[in-house]
Amino acid sequence: MTQFMPDRSKSHHPAAALSRGHMPTLFDISLKNYTKGGAHRIPPYLGPSQSLAGFDPEYRNIVDYIVRITYRIWETEAREVEYIEACYSDDSLVYDDYGLQRGNAKIVGDTHHTTGAFPDIILNAEEVIWAGDDSVGFHTSHLTRIKGKNTGPSKYGDPTEAEVDVMVIANCVALGNDIFLEHVLYNTSAMLKQLGLDLWEEADRLAADPFPGWPRSAETWADLRAGVRPERPLSLGEPVEGFDPDAFSRAIHNNIWNGDGSVLDESYAADLPFEGTTDRKFSGRDAYRDHVGELRAAFPDMKHQVDEVYWMGNDADGFLISTRWSADATHSGGMLYRDPTGQTCQIWGITQQRVKDGIVEQEWQLFNELDLMIQIAKARRDG
């Protein structure tokens, strides 16, 4: 296959924030349509075409691009890992579970590492929420399921022969075939737990000998939070009548994490299915309330903020909403992360929600739990 190389005559940094007009109101270009051809890993029906100036002409629309590059890099018989150089810019910024990774060479190396540890790895797309265009940039929130058997060595040790099934969410910004900004949570804590490793032992080890990019500097933390954040929330800068996904997401996140949590009874389905970090999976408002309560008890002074919201949908069909959020918090209570250390911690996450008639019908949520445990482990070491 001929490798397409994008035009890299200029940098796309900084990424431009989205306006309300960049949010798709229909689901004609969506993962549901993309996969309606049946149980094909890459289905014959690719969805309607869309303007993709500067992108590899192989791709039909932004959902096709996101799903197909993932398959092409990770799963094809040829496993074109080096194709990362064609779809991540040389100056790409990737904020992950640990810190900041710069440039596509690092991504190539990390991918070879993971495919070596899991030679049979599969990355199965479960949702792609997108907004934007080929002028301002496409913003995509890609929820994928990583499955594989650990038969090769990794930076976490010798192979365990365990099989993993891990949810990942990657929020990317792309122009001209180049992903140049990404916030990704690999749910590393879930993977290590499924490998049979002790999370606190790993946190202690990594606090003593951390990976590159960790700990984050204050500047990196500020940049992580600010990436693609609009100057004013769209609900204030571009207000609308009726249901507003931006206002809705910001209000429920603020109420749940900074307020009294009353919105759970008002705006969440009674039987809400939830999947989250480190294999958290439950149904219903009470279980959700317990989940929030555990985290807020561990960090009583948590100051949660919403950094970015985008969505697709309409009142008749409902909405898919992606929300990236972050918090400063002091580990001063509870027992979720063992005895309080007084450490000021950095917490960030991505939430996807399916919303209809103002009710959250389903939610997926990841945050940097292993990184959080390493921050706490380091505080104990420095004691």
TORSEDO-343025 format. One record per residue (C-alpha): residue number from 0; x, y, z negated. Coordinates in steps of 0.001 Angstrom, whole numbers, plus 500000, padded with zeros to 6 digits. Last residue first. Layout:
N
i; X; Y; Z
NUM; X; Y; Z
...
This chain:
383
i; X; Y; Z
382; 506882; 511755; 446440
381; 508780; 511905; 449774
380; 507908; 508259; 450269
379; 504345; 508815; 449048
378; 503911; 511800; 451377
377; 505333; 509696; 454218
376; 502693; 507027; 453567
375; 499948; 509687; 453704
374; 501112; 511000; 457081
373; 501524; 507403; 458272
372; 497930; 506674; 457210
371; 496690; 509639; 459246
370; 498689; 508451; 462266
369; 497022; 505057; 461864
368; 493599; 506740; 461657
367; 493869; 509118; 464615
366; 490130; 509454; 465318
365; 487645; 507605; 467499
364; 483882; 507928; 467792
363; 481244; 506174; 469906
362; 477611; 507137; 469350
361; 474163; 505942; 470436
360; 470626; 507365; 470426
359; 471470; 510866; 469211
358; 468079; 512611; 469239
357; 467316; 515986; 470878
356; 464930; 514469; 473396
355; 467619; 512039; 474571
354; 471302; 511970; 473543
353; 474052; 509447; 474324
352; 477100; 510503; 472352
351; 480857; 510389; 472840
350; 483110; 511547; 470021
349; 486818; 512375; 470202
348; 489053; 512798; 467186
347; 491552; 514779; 465203
346; 492894; 514662; 461669
345; 495991; 516517; 460459
344; 496744; 516043; 456761
343; 497729; 518175; 453778
342; 499133; 515693; 451270
341; 497776; 515798; 447710
340; 498680; 512126; 447344
339; 495341; 510563; 446409
338; 495534; 506894; 445403
337; 494586; 504488; 448187
336; 493512; 505644; 451653
335; 489806; 504916; 451216
334; 490203; 505408; 447466
333; 488504; 508775; 446979
332; 490139; 512132; 446396
331; 492942; 514601; 447149
330; 494191; 513877; 450663
329; 493981; 517516; 451794
328; 492258; 518243; 455107
327; 492796; 520159; 458320
326; 490306; 519042; 460914
325; 489896; 518347; 464618
324; 487227; 517873; 467278
323; 486744; 516757; 470870
322; 483114; 516358; 471893
321; 481868; 514435; 474916
320; 478117; 514500; 475584
319; 476035; 512177; 477773
318; 472590; 513695; 478196
317; 468995; 512639; 478716
316; 467195; 511690; 481897
315; 464313; 514170; 481721
314; 466097; 516917; 479771
313; 469194; 516905; 481965
312; 472588; 515255; 482236
311; 476348; 515662; 482014
310; 478420; 517000; 479152
309; 481289; 519071; 477873
308; 482332; 520122; 474390
307; 485737; 521312; 473156
306; 487440; 522213; 469882
305; 484770; 521469; 467266
304; 486052; 522251; 463776
303; 486241; 520338; 460497
302; 487657; 521922; 457366
301; 488010; 519030; 454927
300; 488257; 520180; 451307
299; 487004; 516914; 449787
298; 489372; 514736; 451871
297; 489112; 511172; 450532
296; 485483; 511743; 449504
295; 484781; 513262; 452918
294; 486106; 510142; 454622
293; 484084; 507735; 452499
292; 480948; 509873; 452753
291; 481107; 510000; 456536
290; 481122; 506210; 456781
289; 478433; 505896; 454085
288; 476171; 508343; 455982
287; 476684; 506318; 459173
286; 475685; 503150; 457318
285; 472573; 504918; 456030
284; 471726; 506307; 459475
283; 471587; 503002; 461276
282; 473789; 500415; 462940
281; 477383; 499372; 462372
280; 480801; 498962; 463937
279; 484065; 500144; 462433
278; 486774; 498127; 464182
277; 489634; 500465; 463277
276; 487987; 503602; 464698
275; 484384; 503704; 465785
274; 481287; 502046; 467150
273; 477807; 503198; 466202
272; 474362; 501846; 467170
271; 471650; 504203; 465839
270; 468693; 502314; 464329
269; 467052; 505368; 462735
268; 467965; 507515; 465730
267; 469928; 510608; 464762
266; 468740; 514243; 464915
265; 466658; 514977; 461808
264; 467721; 512265; 459369
263; 471409; 512636; 460223
262; 470988; 516417; 460377
261; 470735; 516512; 456600
260; 474471; 515862; 456337
259; 474943; 518500; 453622
258; 477568; 520586; 455388
257; 481176; 520467; 456577
256; 481403; 517054; 458261
255; 477764; 516254; 459040
254; 476445; 519811; 459360
253; 479367; 521080; 461423
252; 479297; 518080; 463747
251; 475518; 518388; 464142
250; 475627; 522097; 464942
249; 478536; 521923; 467382
248; 476970; 519067; 469321
247; 473562; 520728; 469579
246; 474924; 524175; 470506
245; 476944; 522668; 473337
244; 474191; 520284; 474458
243; 471692; 523178; 474716
242; 468004; 522230; 474585
241; 465696; 525100; 475428
240; 466724; 528607; 476353
239; 470295; 529247; 477402
238; 473305; 531061; 475926
237; 476449; 531596; 478018
236; 479077; 533052; 475662
235; 477405; 531894; 472447
234; 476319; 528353; 473384
233; 479350; 528228; 475662
232; 481592; 528444; 472596
231; 483827; 531497; 472873
230; 487411; 531651; 474151
229; 486903; 528173; 475564
228; 489094; 525339; 474233
227; 491012; 523687; 477070
226; 493856; 522685; 474687
225; 493469; 524667; 471438
224; 493513; 521744; 469020
223; 496541; 520027; 470498
222; 498292; 523399; 470859
221; 497825; 524202; 467158
220; 499114; 520766; 466175
219; 502084; 521142; 468524
218; 502932; 524530; 467006
217; 502656; 523231; 463429
216; 505077; 520488; 464427
215; 503791; 516997; 464921
214; 505445; 514206; 462985
213; 505978; 512337; 465223
212; 506816; 512970; 468888
211; 509287; 510108; 469172
210; 508268; 507091; 467052
209; 508791; 507226; 463300
208; 511399; 505361; 461227
207; 510551; 505760; 457533
206; 506936; 506827; 458100
205; 506718; 504102; 460755
204; 507642; 501374; 458284
203; 505251; 502669; 455612
202; 502400; 502916; 458123
201; 503147; 499419; 459403
200; 503065; 498008; 455874
199; 499861; 499967; 455256
198; 498242; 498547; 458378
197; 499088; 494919; 457630
196; 499499; 493091; 460933
195; 497155; 490354; 462138
194; 497194; 491401; 465786
193; 493563; 492469; 465319
192; 494674; 494905; 462594
191; 497406; 496245; 464842
190; 494933; 496848; 467686
189; 492349; 498477; 465415
188; 494966; 500850; 463962
187; 496146; 501711; 467462
186; 492739; 503097; 468403
185; 494305; 504310; 471655
184; 493175; 507893; 471154
183; 493925; 510098; 474152
182; 494004; 513863; 474681
181; 495309; 514437; 478183
180; 496579; 517358; 480243
179; 498245; 517214; 483665
178; 496343; 514435; 485390
177; 497434; 514983; 488971
176; 495467; 513913; 492066
175; 495094; 517596; 493070
174; 493719; 518697; 489721
173; 493048; 516599; 486612
172; 492078; 517203; 482965
171; 491876; 514112; 480782
170; 489982; 512954; 477684
169; 490980; 509362; 476940
168; 488880; 507144; 474651
167; 490004; 503620; 473726
166; 488006; 500663; 472342
165; 490041; 497583; 471438
164; 489543; 493863; 472034
163; 492727; 492058; 471026
162; 493740; 488410; 471312
161; 496407; 487117; 468945
160; 499426; 485173; 470216
159; 501466; 487008; 467516
158; 504253; 488239; 469778
157; 507334; 489534; 467928
156; 507321; 493033; 466460
155; 505419; 496326; 466519
154; 507596; 497815; 469255
153; 506392; 494928; 471378
152; 507311; 491333; 472151
151; 505218; 489319; 474623
150; 502283; 486924; 474270
149; 499798; 489370; 472727
148; 496567; 488351; 474454
147; 494500; 490996; 476207
146; 491463; 493231; 476170
145; 491330; 497024; 476344
144; 487846; 498515; 476525
143; 487470; 501937; 478129
142; 485787; 505217; 477279
141; 486916; 507875; 479752
140; 486127; 511517; 478949
139; 486835; 513380; 482168
138; 487493; 517046; 482893
137; 487973; 517822; 486582
136; 489888; 521009; 487294
135; 488866; 524617; 487944
134; 489056; 524189; 491722
133; 488530; 520457; 492280
132; 485424; 520462; 490094
131; 484283; 520542; 486477
130; 482505; 517952; 484342
129; 482843; 514246; 483579
128; 481635; 511603; 481143
127; 483087; 508230; 482106
126; 481728; 505189; 480296
125; 482463; 501491; 479790
124; 485600; 501078; 481907
123; 487311; 497684; 481462
122; 491043; 497765; 480904
121; 492327; 494186; 481217
120; 495674; 492927; 479904
119; 496960; 489496; 480943
118; 500645; 490381; 480403
117; 499936; 491868; 476940
116; 503304; 492754; 475324
115; 504962; 493339; 478690
114; 501919; 495226; 479939
113; 502217; 497478; 476875
112; 505920; 498225; 477302
111; 505556; 498820; 481048
110; 502781; 501295; 480232
109; 504928; 503100; 477655
108; 507772; 503495; 480141
107; 505520; 504856; 482893
106; 503887; 507266; 480420
105; 507303; 508557; 479320
104; 508299; 509144; 482947
103; 505051; 511095; 483527
102; 506070; 514109; 481489
101; 505786; 515158; 477851
100; 504375; 513056; 475007
99; 502945; 514938; 472039
98; 502119; 513304; 468714
97; 501260; 509953; 467195
96; 497768; 508870; 468247
95; 498101; 510706; 471557
94; 498489; 514221; 472962
93; 499665; 513879; 476547
92; 501160; 516913; 478289
91; 501992; 516511; 481981
90; 505007; 518362; 483347
89; 505918; 515836; 486060
88; 502213; 515506; 486836
87; 500318; 512273; 486274
86; 498621; 510681; 489301
85; 501547; 510051; 491675
84; 504123; 509216; 488987
83; 501561; 506870; 487423
82; 501831; 504949; 490693
81; 504967; 503519; 489076
80; 502776; 501077; 487173
79; 501510; 499561; 490426
78; 500407; 496186; 489063
77; 500971; 494163; 492278
76; 498244; 491717; 491299
75; 496102; 494667; 490327
74; 495421; 495194; 486642
73; 497170; 498099; 484967
72; 498078; 500777; 487494
71; 495471; 500013; 490185
70; 492709; 499355; 487656
69; 493326; 502630; 485838
68; 493719; 504491; 489135
67; 490379; 503005; 490261
66; 488318; 503954; 487210
65; 489472; 507575; 487031
64; 489410; 508199; 490781
63; 486047; 506469; 491334
62; 484556; 508613; 488584
61; 486038; 511715; 490229
60; 484589; 510949; 493648
59; 485446; 508988; 496810
58; 489060; 508070; 496145
57; 491350; 506670; 498856
56; 491943; 510209; 500128
55; 494530; 510701; 497325
54; 493509; 513984; 495725
53; 494477; 517429; 497008
52; 490889; 518615; 497437
51; 488452; 516149; 495871
50; 485041; 517295; 497152
49; 482543; 514566; 496296
48; 481351; 511404; 498014
47; 478396; 509433; 496713
46; 478955; 506274; 494639
45; 481672; 503676; 495066
44; 479583; 500662; 496042
43; 481836; 497660; 496684
42; 482569; 497227; 492988
41; 486019; 497276; 491383
40; 485844; 494736; 488540
39; 482755; 493357; 490264
38; 479838; 492300; 488073
37; 477148; 493955; 490174
36; 477072; 496644; 492860
35; 475593; 499055; 490306
34; 479081; 499735; 488979
33; 479631; 503213; 490405
32; 476021; 504174; 489840
31; 476272; 503521; 486094
30; 479764; 505039; 486029
29; 478377; 508321; 487257
28; 478119; 510479; 490367
27; 474345; 510429; 490926
26; 473861; 511145; 487231
25; 472417; 514636; 487556
24; 472936; 517965; 485783
23; 476684; 518077; 486256
22; 478378; 520586; 483899
21; 480572; 523117; 485725
20; 477851; 525789; 485651
19; 478137; 525988; 481860
18; 481718; 527205; 482143
17; 484813; 525068; 481726
16; 488162; 526102; 480270
15; 491175; 526373; 482557
14; 494213; 524200; 481895
13; 497422; 526086; 481216
12; 499181; 524724; 483108
11; 498419; 523651; 486694
10; 502053; 523851; 487731
9; 502936; 524736; 491302
8; 504446; 523116; 494409
7; 503423; 519685; 493176
6; 501458; 518563; 496214
5; 500329; 514994; 495513
4; 502212; 511868; 496573
3; 500254; 508957; 498055
2; 501928; 505556; 497870
1; 501372; 503435; 500953
0; 500000; 500000; 500000
